[in-house]
């Protein structure tokens, strides 16, 4: 019952964005098997155990940022993907690129003080 109350508060943009990113990551994982891709500093050695949906919900819950930040973060991810086609979003880098793009969009859109950001990042990454 508590889960239903929590999901009702989550903006629909979180669900939509997580679904979109999940499909892109899975698609690029499949193409990775066919065509080799370069690894970047954002690539993890293993896939994170937390889903993209749960990760976005966690970011939303602890960052107190506006839903518009997630839209801007997606625009940043899309631009990154277009300009860096040799580093496509996949399940090994999507979480790290996502938190980076949300962090930049929060600074641009909501301007959270720098003193609060390390605390927020620590809370978000404590489970993953």
NUDO-630582 format. One record per atom (N, C-alpha, C): residue number from 1; chain; atom name; z, x, y. Coordinates in steps of 0.001 Angstrom, whole numbers, plus 524288, in hexadecimal, padded with zeros to 5 digits. Example, Ala and Ser with C-alpha at 12.3 -4.5 7.8 and 13.67 -1.06 7.14 Angstrom:
+-----+--------+-------+-------+-------+-------+
: num : chaine : atome :    c3 :    c1 :    c2 :
+-----+--------+-------+-------+-------+-------+
:   1 :      A :     N : 81E78 : 83386 : 7E9C6 :
:   1 :      A :    CA : 81E78 : 8300C : 7EE6C :
:   1 :      A :     C : 81E78 : 83390 : 7F31C :
:   2 :      A :     N : 81BA8 : 83232 : 7F736 :
:   2 :      A :    CA : 81BE4 : 83566 : 7FBDC :
:   2 :      A :     C : 81EBE : 83264 : 8001E :
+-----+--------+-------+-------+-------+-------+
END
This chain:
+-----+--------+-------+-------+-------+-------+
: num : chaine : atome :    c3 :    c1 :    c2 :
+-----+--------+-------+-------+-------+-------+
:   1 :      A :     N : 80000 : 8032D : 7FB60 :
:   1 :      A :    CA : 80000 : 80000 : 80000 :
:   1 :      A :     C : 80000 : 80363 : 804EF :
:   2 :      A :     N : 802E3 : 807B5 : 804C7 :
:   2 :      A :    CA : 80310 : 80B40 : 80948 :
:   2 :      A :     C : 7FDB9 : 80DAA : 80A41 :
:   3 :      A :     N : 7FAB1 : 80E94 : 80612 :
:   3 :      A :    CA : 7F579 : 810BC : 806B1 :
:   3 :      A :     C : 7F1F4 : 80CF6 : 809A0 :
:   4 :      A :     N : 7F276 : 807E5 : 808A2 :
:   4 :      A :    CA : 7EF43 : 8040F : 80B54 :
:   4 :      A :     C : 7F074 : 803F9 : 8112A :
:   5 :      A :     N : 7F55C : 80463 : 81284 :
:   5 :      A :    CA : 7F6D4 : 80472 : 81806 :
:   5 :      A :     C : 7F4C7 : 80956 : 81AB4 :
:   6 :      A :     N : 7F4DC : 80DC1 : 817E9 :
:   6 :      A :    CA : 7F2FC : 812A1 : 81A19 :
:   6 :      A :     C : 7ED1F : 8128A : 81AF7 :
:   7 :      A :     N : 7EA25 : 8107A : 81738 :
:   7 :      A :    CA : 7E47D : 8106E : 817C1 :
:   7 :      A :     C : 7E2B3 : 80C9A : 81BE6 :
:   8 :      A :     N : 7E5C1 : 80890 : 81CEA :
:   8 :      A :    CA : 7E44A : 804D0 : 820F9 :
:   8 :      A :     C : 7E482 : 80754 : 8265D :
:   9 :      A :     N : 7E7ED : 80B29 : 82714 :
:   9 :      A :    CA : 7E887 : 80DC5 : 82C11 :
:   9 :      A :     C : 7E444 : 811EA : 82CD7 :
:  10 :      A :     N : 7E230 : 8140A : 8289C :
:  10 :      A :    CA : 7DE2E : 81814 : 828F3 :
:  10 :      A :     C : 7D939 : 815E0 : 82B63 :
:  11 :      A :     N : 7D70F : 81897 : 82F25 :
:  11 :      A :    CA : 7D224 : 816BF : 8316B :
:  11 :      A :     C : 7CDB5 : 816EA : 82D72 :
:  12 :      A :     N : 7CA01 : 8136B : 82E11 :
:  12 :      A :    CA : 7C597 : 81337 : 82A73 :
:  12 :      A :     C : 7C249 : 8181E : 82AC1 :
:  13 :      A :     N : 7C27D : 81AD1 : 82F27 :
:  13 :      A :    CA : 7BF6B : 81F94 : 82FB4 :
:  13 :      A :     C : 7C12D : 823B4 : 82BC1 :
:  14 :      A :     N : 7C621 : 823B6 : 82A4B :
:  14 :      A :    CA : 7C825 : 82762 : 8266D :
:  14 :      A :     C : 7C598 : 82657 : 82123 :
:  15 :      A :     N : 7C577 : 8216F : 81F94 :
:  15 :      A :    CA : 7C313 : 81FFA : 81A94 :
:  15 :      A :     C : 7BD44 : 82125 : 81A8E :
:  16 :      A :     N : 7BA9F : 81FBA : 81EC5 :
:  16 :      A :    CA : 7B503 : 820A0 : 81F1C :
:  16 :      A :     C : 7B3C4 : 82671 : 81F01 :
:  17 :      A :     N : 7B68B : 8297B : 82216 :
:  17 :      A :    CA : 7B594 : 82F17 : 82261 :
:  17 :      A :     C : 7B6B7 : 831C7 : 81D33 :
:  18 :      A :     N : 7BAF0 : 8304B : 81AA7 :
:  18 :      A :    CA : 7BC35 : 832C0 : 815A2 :
:  18 :      A :     C : 7B813 : 8317F : 81189 :
:  19 :      A :     N : 7B633 : 82CAA : 81184 :
:  19 :      A :    CA : 7B214 : 82B2C : 80DD8 :
:  19 :      A :     C : 7AD1C : 82E46 : 80EDB :
:  20 :      A :     N : 7ABAF : 82EC2 : 813B6 :
:  20 :      A :    CA : 7A700 : 831AC : 81530 :
:  20 :      A :     C : 7A772 : 8376E : 813B2 :
:  21 :      A :     N : 7ABCD : 839D9 : 81506 :
:  21 :      A :    CA : 7AC94 : 83F5C : 813C7 :
:  21 :      A :     C : 7ACE5 : 8404F : 80DEA :
:  22 :      A :     N : 7AF30 : 83C9C : 80B11 :
:  22 :      A :    CA : 7AF79 : 83D16 : 80560 :
:  22 :      A :     C : 7A9FE : 83D1F : 80300 :
:  23 :      A :     N : 7A6A5 : 83997 : 804D8 :
:  23 :      A :    CA : 7A143 : 83961 : 802DC :
:  23 :      A :     C : 79E38 : 83E55 : 80434 :
:  24 :      A :     N : 79ED9 : 84040 : 808EF :
:  24 :      A :    CA : 79C20 : 8450A : 80A83 :
:  24 :      A :     C : 79DFA : 849AC : 8073E :
:  25 :      A :     N : 7A30D : 84A35 : 8067F :
:  25 :      A :    CA : 7A531 : 84E8A : 80377 :
:  25 :      A :     C : 7A35B : 84E51 : 7FDC8 :
:  26 :      A :     N : 7A379 : 849B0 : 7FB7B :
:  26 :      A :    CA : 7A1BB : 8492D : 7F60C :
:  26 :      A :     C : 79BF0 : 84A5C : 7F589 :
:  27 :      A :     N : 798D4 : 84891 : 7F93E :
:  27 :      A :    CA : 7933C : 849A6 : 7F92E :
:  27 :      A :     C : 7922A : 84F7D : 7F99B :
:  28 :      A :     N : 794F4 : 8521A : 7FD13 :
:  28 :      A :    CA : 79433 : 857B9 : 7FDB4 :
:  28 :      A :     C : 79661 : 85ACB : 7F91D :
:  29 :      A :     N : 79A5A : 858B8 : 7F674 :
:  29 :      A :    CA : 79C46 : 85B42 : 7F1B3 :
:  29 :      A :     C : 7980D : 85B44 : 7ED7D :
:  30 :      A :     N : 7953C : 856F4 : 7ED19 :
:  30 :      A :    CA : 79109 : 8568E : 7E93B :
:  30 :      A :     C : 78C99 : 85A3E : 7EAA4 :
:  31 :      A :     N : 78B20 : 85A67 : 7EF9F :
:  31 :      A :    CA : 786DC : 85DE2 : 7F134 :
:  31 :      A :     C : 78878 : 8639B : 7F0CE :
:  32 :      A :     N : 78D9D : 864B2 : 7F11F :
:  32 :      A :    CA : 78F8D : 86A0E : 7F080 :
:  32 :      A :     C : 78E4D : 86C1B : 7EB0A :
:  33 :      A :     N : 78E52 : 868A6 : 7E734 :
:  33 :      A :    CA : 78D16 : 86A47 : 7E1E3 :
:  33 :      A :     C : 78759 : 86BCF : 7E16F :
:  34 :      A :     N : 78400 : 86966 : 7E492 :
:  34 :      A :    CA : 77E69 : 86A86 : 7E469 :
:  34 :      A :     C : 77CE5 : 86F10 : 7E7F4 :
:  35 :      A :     N : 77F36 : 86F38 : 7EC99 :
:  35 :      A :    CA : 77DEF : 87336 : 7F074 :
:  35 :      A :     C : 782F0 : 875F6 : 7F21E :
:  36 :      A :     N : 78317 : 87B24 : 7F199 :
:  36 :      A :    CA : 787D8 : 87DEE : 7F32B :
:  36 :      A :     C : 788EC : 87D51 : 7F901 :
:  37 :      A :     N : 78DF0 : 87CF7 : 7FA5B :
:  37 :      A :    CA : 78F8F : 87C72 : 7FFC8 :
:  37 :      A :     C : 7932F : 880F4 : 8011E :
:  38 :      A :     N : 79319 : 8828E : 80604 :
:  38 :      A :    CA : 7968F : 886B2 : 807C8 :
:  38 :      A :     C : 79C1A : 88499 : 80858 :
:  39 :      A :     N : 79FD4 : 88805 : 80789 :
:  39 :      A :    CA : 7A54C : 8869A : 8086B :
:  39 :      A :     C : 7A6D2 : 8885A : 80DE6 :
:  40 :      A :     N : 7AA48 : 8857E : 81050 :
:  40 :      A :    CA : 7AC25 : 886E2 : 81584 :
:  40 :      A :     C : 7B20E : 8876D : 8155B :
:  41 :      A :     N : 7B43B : 8889B : 819D1 :
:  41 :      A :    CA : 7B9E7 : 8891A : 81A41 :
:  41 :      A :     C : 7BCA0 : 883E1 : 81939 :
:  42 :      A :     N : 7B9BF : 87F94 : 819AD :
:  42 :      A :    CA : 7BBFA : 87A6D : 818D3 :
:  42 :      A :     C : 7BC07 : 878D5 : 81319 :
:  43 :      A :     N : 7B976 : 87BBA : 80FB7 :
:  43 :      A :    CA : 7B942 : 87A5B : 80A2D :
:  43 :      A :     C : 7BE56 : 87BD2 : 80771 :
:  44 :      A :     N : 7C048 : 87835 : 8045A :
:  44 :      A :    CA : 7C4D6 : 87945 : 80126 :
:  44 :      A :     C : 7C322 : 87B18 : 7FBC0 :
:  45 :      A :     N : 7C6AF : 87D70 : 7F8E7 :
:  45 :      A :    CA : 7C576 : 87F2A : 7F3A1 :
:  45 :      A :     C : 7C52D : 87A92 : 7EFDB :
:  46 :      A :     N : 7C853 : 87691 : 7F0FE :
:  46 :      A :    CA : 7C84C : 871D5 : 7EDCD :
:  46 :      A :     C : 7C7E8 : 86D17 : 7F15B :
:  47 :      A :     N : 7C69F : 868B4 : 7EEFB :
:  47 :      A :    CA : 7C676 : 863CC : 7F1F5 :
:  47 :      A :     C : 7CC0F : 86206 : 7F306 :
:  48 :      A :     N : 7CD20 : 86043 : 7F7C6 :
:  48 :      A :    CA : 7D260 : 85E31 : 7F8DF :
:  48 :      A :     C : 7D385 : 8595E : 7F58B :
:  49 :      A :     N : 7D857 : 858AE : 7F432 :
:  49 :      A :    CA : 7D9CF : 85443 : 7F0E2 :
:  49 :      A :     C : 7DA2D : 84F2F : 7F3FE :
:  50 :      A :     N : 7DADD : 84F8E : 7F90F :
:  50 :      A :    CA : 7DB4F : 84AE0 : 7FC4C :
:  50 :      A :     C : 7D5D0 : 848D4 : 7FD88 :
:  51 :      A :     N : 7D532 : 843BA : 7FD3B :
:  51 :      A :    CA : 7D019 : 84166 : 7FE6B :
:  51 :      A :     C : 7CF0B : 841A1 : 80443 :
:  52 :      A :     N : 7CA21 : 84123 : 805B1 :
:  52 :      A :    CA : 7C8B6 : 8411F : 80B32 :
:  52 :      A :     C : 7CB3F : 83C74 : 80DF2 :
:  53 :      A :     N : 7CB5B : 83801 : 80B52 :
:  53 :      A :    CA : 7CDD4 : 8334F : 80D7C :
:  53 :      A :     C : 7D399 : 8344F : 80EB1 :
:  54 :      A :     N : 7D671 : 83654 : 80AE3 :
:  54 :      A :    CA : 7DC00 : 83761 : 80BAB :
:  54 :      A :     C : 7DCE6 : 83B9F : 80FC3 :
:  55 :      A :     N : 7D969 : 83F6B : 80FEA :
:  55 :      A :    CA : 7D9D8 : 843A4 : 813C1 :
:  55 :      A :     C : 7D924 : 84182 : 8194C :
:  56 :      A :     N : 7D533 : 83E3C : 81A15 :
:  56 :      A :    CA : 7D45C : 83BE3 : 81F3A :
:  56 :      A :     C : 7D8E5 : 83857 : 820C4 :
:  57 :      A :     N : 7DAE0 : 8355B : 81D10 :
:  57 :      A :    CA : 7DF5D : 831F7 : 81E33 :
:  57 :      A :     C : 7E418 : 83539 : 81FBF :
:  58 :      A :     N : 7E4D9 : 83991 : 81D1D :
:  58 :      A :    CA : 7E938 : 83D02 : 81E49 :
:  58 :      A :     C : 7E89F : 83F70 : 823BC :
:  59 :      A :     N : 7E3DA : 8411B : 824FC :
:  59 :      A :    CA : 7E2D9 : 8433A : 82A31 :
:  59 :      A :     C : 7E3F9 : 83F16 : 82E51 :
:  60 :      A :     N : 7E212 : 83A58 : 82D69 :
:  60 :      A :    CA : 7E2EC : 83616 : 83122 :
:  60 :      A :     C : 7E8BC : 834EB : 831CA :
:  61 :      A :     N : 7EB83 : 834D3 : 82D75 :
:  61 :      A :    CA : 7F114 : 8337A : 82D8C :
:  61 :      A :     C : 7F44E : 8377C : 83091 :
:  62 :      A :     N : 7F357 : 83C87 : 82FAC :
:  62 :      A :    CA : 7F6AB : 84089 : 83200 :
:  62 :      A :     C : 7F4AE : 842AF : 8372F :
:  63 :      A :     N : 7EFBE : 841F1 : 83867 :
:  63 :      A :    CA : 7EDBA : 84434 : 83D3E :
:  63 :      A :     C : 7EE44 : 84094 : 841EA :
:  64 :      A :     N : 7EEE9 : 83B7A : 840E5 :
:  64 :      A :    CA : 7EF46 : 8379D : 84519 :
:  64 :      A :     C : 7EAA0 : 837D7 : 848D4 :
:  65 :      A :     N : 7E627 : 8392B : 846B6 :
:  65 :      A :    CA : 7E17F : 83956 : 84A0B :
:  65 :      A :     C : 7DEAC : 83417 : 849CC :
:  66 :      A :     N : 7DB5B : 83336 : 84D84 :
:  66 :      A :    CA : 7D88C : 82E47 : 84DCF :
:  66 :      A :     C : 7D428 : 82E21 : 849BE :
:  67 :      A :     N : 7D2B0 : 82982 : 847FD :
:  67 :      A :    CA : 7CE5E : 82911 : 8443A :
:  67 :      A :     C : 7C940 : 82B59 : 84645 :
:  68 :      A :     N : 7C891 : 82B6C : 84B5C :
:  68 :      A :    CA : 7C3C0 : 82DA8 : 84D85 :
:  68 :      A :     C : 7C348 : 8337D : 84C51 :
:  69 :      A :     N : 7C7A4 : 8361B : 84B7C :
:  69 :      A :    CA : 7C779 : 83BA7 : 84A12 :
:  69 :      A :     C : 7C4A8 : 83C75 : 844E0 :
:  70 :      A :     N : 7C532 : 838C8 : 84154 :
:  70 :      A :    CA : 7C29E : 83948 : 83C40 :
:  70 :      A :     C : 7BCB7 : 83891 : 83CBB :
:  71 :      A :     N : 7BB18 : 83544 : 84052 :
:  71 :      A :    CA : 7B57F : 83496 : 84146 :
:  71 :      A :     C : 7B340 : 8399C : 84395 :
:  72 :      A :     N : 7B5F7 : 83BD4 : 84766 :
:  72 :      A :    CA : 7B438 : 840B8 : 849CA :
:  72 :      A :     C : 7B457 : 8451D : 845C3 :
:  73 :      A :     N : 7B845 : 84534 : 8426B :
:  73 :      A :    CA : 7B88A : 8492E : 83E51 :
:  73 :      A :     C : 7B3DD : 848D1 : 83AAF :
:  74 :      A :     N : 7B239 : 84407 : 8396B :
:  74 :      A :    CA : 7AD98 : 8436C : 83627 :
:  74 :      A :     C : 7A8B0 : 84569 : 838F5 :
:  75 :      A :     N : 7A854 : 8447D : 83DFB :
:  75 :      A :    CA : 7A3DE : 8467B : 840FC :
:  75 :      A :     C : 7A3CE : 84C70 : 840BD :
:  76 :      A :     N : 7A85E : 84EE4 : 84142 :
:  76 :      A :    CA : 7A8AB : 85496 : 840CF :
:  76 :      A :     C : 7A6EB : 8566B : 83B6D :
:  77 :      A :     N : 7A8B9 : 853BC : 83759 :
:  77 :      A :    CA : 7A728 : 85530 : 83205 :
:  77 :      A :     C : 7A149 : 85487 : 8313D :
:  78 :      A :     N : 79F27 : 8505B : 83354 :
:  78 :      A :    CA : 79991 : 84F65 : 832CF :
:  78 :      A :     C : 7966A : 853A3 : 835A5 :
:  79 :      A :     N : 7980D : 85506 : 83A49 :
:  79 :      A :    CA : 7955D : 8592D : 83D2E :
:  79 :      A :     C : 795CD : 85E64 : 83A60 :
:  80 :      A :     N : 79A60 : 85F70 : 8383A :
:  80 :      A :    CA : 79B15 : 86442 : 83548 :
:  80 :      A :     C : 7975F : 86464 : 8309F :
:  81 :      A :     N : 79707 : 8601B : 82DDA :
:  81 :      A :    CA : 7939F : 85FD6 : 82942 :
:  81 :      A :     C : 78DE9 : 8608C : 82AB7 :
:  82 :      A :     N : 78C5C : 85E6A : 82F24 :
:  82 :      A :    CA : 786EA : 85EEF : 830D2 :
:  82 :      A :     C : 785A8 : 86480 : 83286 :
:  83 :      A :     N : 78947 : 866FF : 83519 :
:  83 :      A :    CA : 78843 : 86C49 : 8371B :
:  83 :      A :     C : 78945 : 8708B : 8331C :
:  84 :      A :     N : 78CA2 : 86F80 : 82F5F :
:  84 :      A :    CA : 78DEC : 87355 : 82B56 :
:  84 :      A :     C : 78C63 : 87125 : 82607 :
:  85 :      A :     N : 78767 : 8706B : 8253C :
:  85 :      A :    CA : 78599 : 86DE0 : 8206C :
:  85 :      A :     C : 786B1 : 87124 : 81B89 :
:  86 :      A :     N : 787B8 : 8762A : 81C2A :
:  86 :      A :    CA : 788F6 : 8795E : 81795 :
:  86 :      A :     C : 78EA8 : 878A1 : 815DC :
:  87 :      A :     N : 791C9 : 875CE : 818FA :
:  87 :      A :    CA : 79738 : 8749D : 8179F :
:  87 :      A :     C : 79818 : 86EB9 : 8177E :
:  88 :      A :     N : 795FD : 86C03 : 813A8 :
:  88 :      A :    CA : 796A3 : 86652 : 8138D :
:  88 :      A :     C : 79C39 : 864BA : 81233 :
:  89 :      A :     N : 79DB1 : 8600A : 813DB :
:  89 :      A :    CA : 7A2CE : 85DE4 : 8126F :
:  89 :      A :     C : 7A2E5 : 85CE4 : 80C9C :
:  90 :      A :     N : 7A6F2 : 85EBC : 80A03 :
:  90 :      A :    CA : 7A7A5 : 85D96 : 80478 :
:  90 :      A :     C : 7AD77 : 85D00 : 80367 :
:  91 :      A :     N : 7AED4 : 85C10 : 7FE9E :
:  91 :      A :    CA : 7B44E : 85AF9 : 7FD68 :
:  91 :      A :     C : 7B7D0 : 85FCC : 7FDDC :
:  92 :      A :     N : 7B580 : 8646D : 7FE6F :
:  92 :      A :    CA : 7B89D : 86926 : 7FF10 :
:  92 :      A :     C : 7B9D7 : 86A5C : 804C7 :
:  93 :      A :     N : 7B6EC : 86800 : 80878 :
:  93 :      A :    CA : 7B7E0 : 86941 : 80DF6 :
:  93 :      A :     C : 7B8C8 : 86488 : 81179 :
:  94 :      A :     N : 7B7F3 : 85FD8 : 80F7D :
:  94 :      A :    CA : 7B825 : 85B3C : 812E0 :
:  94 :      A :     C : 7BD8F : 85A61 : 81543 :
:  95 :      A :     N : 7C1B6 : 85B70 : 81271 :
:  95 :      A :    CA : 7C6F9 : 85A9C : 81485 :
:  95 :      A :     C : 7C814 : 85E66 : 8190D :
:  96 :      A :     N : 7C6A5 : 8634A : 8185B :
:  96 :      A :    CA : 7C7A6 : 86731 : 81C6E :
:  96 :      A :     C : 7C446 : 8663D : 8213D :
:  97 :      A :     N : 7BF58 : 864E5 : 82060 :
:  97 :      A :    CA : 7BBF8 : 863B0 : 824D3 :
:  97 :      A :     C : 7BDBE : 85EB5 : 8278F :
:  98 :      A :     N : 7BFBA : 85B0F : 82490 :
:  98 :      A :    CA : 7C1A0 : 85623 : 826C2 :
:  98 :      A :     C : 7C657 : 856F9 : 82A46 :
:  99 :      A :     N : 7CA2F : 859E1 : 82875 :
:  99 :      A :    CA : 7CED4 : 85ABC : 82BB0 :
:  99 :      A :     C : 7CD70 : 85DE6 : 83088 :
: 100 :      A :     N : 7C9B4 : 86174 : 83005 :
: 100 :      A :    CA : 7C806 : 86482 : 83489 :
: 100 :      A :     C : 7C552 : 8610F : 8388F :
: 101 :      A :     N : 7C1D9 : 85DBA : 836BC :
: 101 :      A :    CA : 7BF09 : 85A55 : 83A61 :
: 101 :      A :     C : 7C2B4 : 8564A : 83CDC :
: 102 :      A :     N : 7C67D : 85451 : 839EA :
: 102 :      A :    CA : 7CA4E : 850A7 : 83C28 :
: 102 :      A :     C : 7CDA7 : 85378 : 8403D :
: 103 :      A :     N : 7CF35 : 85831 : 83F22 :
: 103 :      A :    CA : 7D262 : 85B2E : 842D4 :
: 103 :      A :     C : 7CF71 : 85BF9 : 847F9 :
: 104 :      A :     N : 7CA7F : 85D6E : 847AA :
: 104 :      A :    CA : 7C764 : 85E3A : 84C62 :
: 104 :      A :     C : 7C698 : 85910 : 84F4A :
: 105 :      A :     N : 7C593 : 854EB : 84C5C :
: 105 :      A :    CA : 7C4BD : 84FDD : 84EF4 :
: 105 :      A :     C : 7C9C5 : 84DCA : 85174 :
: 106 :      A :     N : 7CE38 : 84EBC : 84F09 :
: 106 :      A :    CA : 7D332 : 84D19 : 85159 :
: 106 :      A :     C : 7D414 : 85004 : 85678 :
: 107 :      A :     N : 7D2F2 : 8550A : 85679 :
: 107 :      A :    CA : 7D396 : 8580D : 85B4E :
: 107 :      A :     C : 7CFE3 : 85610 : 85F87 :
: 108 :      A :     N : 7CB41 : 85472 : 85DFF :
: 108 :      A :    CA : 7C777 : 8527F : 861CC :
: 108 :      A :     C : 7C8C0 : 84CEE : 8638B :
: 109 :      A :     N : 7CA17 : 84984 : 85FD9 :
: 109 :      A :    CA : 7CAD5 : 843F5 : 86106 :
: 109 :      A :     C : 7D064 : 8429A : 862C7 :
: 110 :      A :     N : 7D446 : 84481 : 85FFB :
: 110 :      A :    CA : 7D9AF : 842DC : 860F2 :
: 110 :      A :     C : 7DD08 : 84705 : 86392 :
: 111 :      A :     N : 7DB58 : 84BDE : 8635B :
: 111 :      A :    CA : 7DE03 : 8503C : 865D9 :
: 111 :      A :     C : 7E3CD : 8507F : 86471 :
: 112 :      A :     N : 7E4F0 : 8510B : 85F67 :
: 112 :      A :    CA : 7EA51 : 851E5 : 85D98 :
: 112 :      A :     C : 7EBFB : 85762 : 85F35 :
: 113 :      A :     N : 7F0CD : 857E4 : 860DD :
: 113 :      A :    CA : 7F2AF : 85CFC : 8628A :
: 113 :      A :     C : 7F288 : 860D9 : 85E08 :
: 114 :      A :     N : 7F16D : 865C0 : 85F55 :
: 114 :      A :    CA : 7F0D5 : 869D8 : 85B6B :
: 114 :      A :     C : 7F5DB : 86A9A : 85853 :
: 115 :      A :     N : 7FA4E : 869BC : 85AAC :
: 115 :      A :    CA : 7FF44 : 86A81 : 857EB :
: 115 :      A :     C : 7FFD0 : 866CB : 85349 :
: 116 :      A :     N : 7FD6C : 86231 : 85388 :
: 116 :      A :    CA : 7FDE8 : 85E51 : 84F5F :
: 116 :      A :     C : 7FA2C : 85F52 : 84AD7 :
: 117 :      A :     N : 7F5CD : 861E5 : 84BC1 :
: 117 :      A :    CA : 7F1C4 : 8626B : 847C8 :
: 117 :      A :     C : 7F37D : 86556 : 842DE :
: 118 :      A :     N : 7F632 : 869D2 : 8433C :
: 118 :      A :    CA : 7F7DB : 86C68 : 83E61 :
: 118 :      A :     C : 7FB5C : 868F3 : 83B02 :
: 119 :      A :     N : 7FEC0 : 865E7 : 83D7D :
: 119 :      A :    CA : 8023B : 86263 : 83A9F :
: 119 :      A :     C : 7FF17 : 85E2A : 837D2 :
: 120 :      A :     N : 7FB42 : 85BF7 : 83A80 :
: 120 :      A :    CA : 7F7F7 : 857E7 : 8382B :
: 120 :      A :     C : 7F4E6 : 85A24 : 8339B :
: 121 :      A :     N : 7F294 : 85EB4 : 8344E :
: 121 :      A :    CA : 7EF90 : 8612D : 83017 :
: 121 :      A :     C : 7F300 : 8625F : 82B60 :
: 122 :      A :     N : 7F7C6 : 86417 : 82C55 :
: 122 :      A :    CA : 7FB54 : 86541 : 8280A :
: 122 :      A :     C : 7FC9D : 86051 : 824F2 :
: 123 :      A :     N : 7FD65 : 85BEA : 82794 :
: 123 :      A :    CA : 7FE9F : 8570D : 824EB :
: 123 :      A :     C : 7F9F3 : 8551A : 821CC :
: 124 :      A :     N : 7F544 : 855C9 : 823DE :
: 124 :      A :    CA : 7F095 : 853F3 : 8212F :
: 124 :      A :     C : 7EFAE : 85721 : 81C42 :
: 125 :      A :     N : 7F06E : 85C3B : 81C87 :
: 125 :      A :    CA : 7EF3C : 85FA8 : 81819 :
: 125 :      A :     C : 7F3C5 : 86041 : 8144C :
: 126 :      A :     N : 7F842 : 85DF1 : 81558 :
: 126 :      A :    CA : 7FCB7 : 85EB3 : 811E0 :
: 126 :      A :     C : 7FBE7 : 85C58 : 80C84 :
: 127 :      A :     N : 7F8C0 : 8585B : 80C08 :
: 127 :      A :    CA : 7F7D5 : 855E4 : 806F7 :
: 127 :      A :     C : 7F324 : 85849 : 8043A :
: 128 :      A :     N : 7EF23 : 859B0 : 8073D :
: 128 :      A :    CA : 7EA50 : 85B91 : 804C9 :
: 128 :      A :     C : 7EA83 : 8611A : 8030F :
+-----+--------+-------+-------+-------+-------+
END
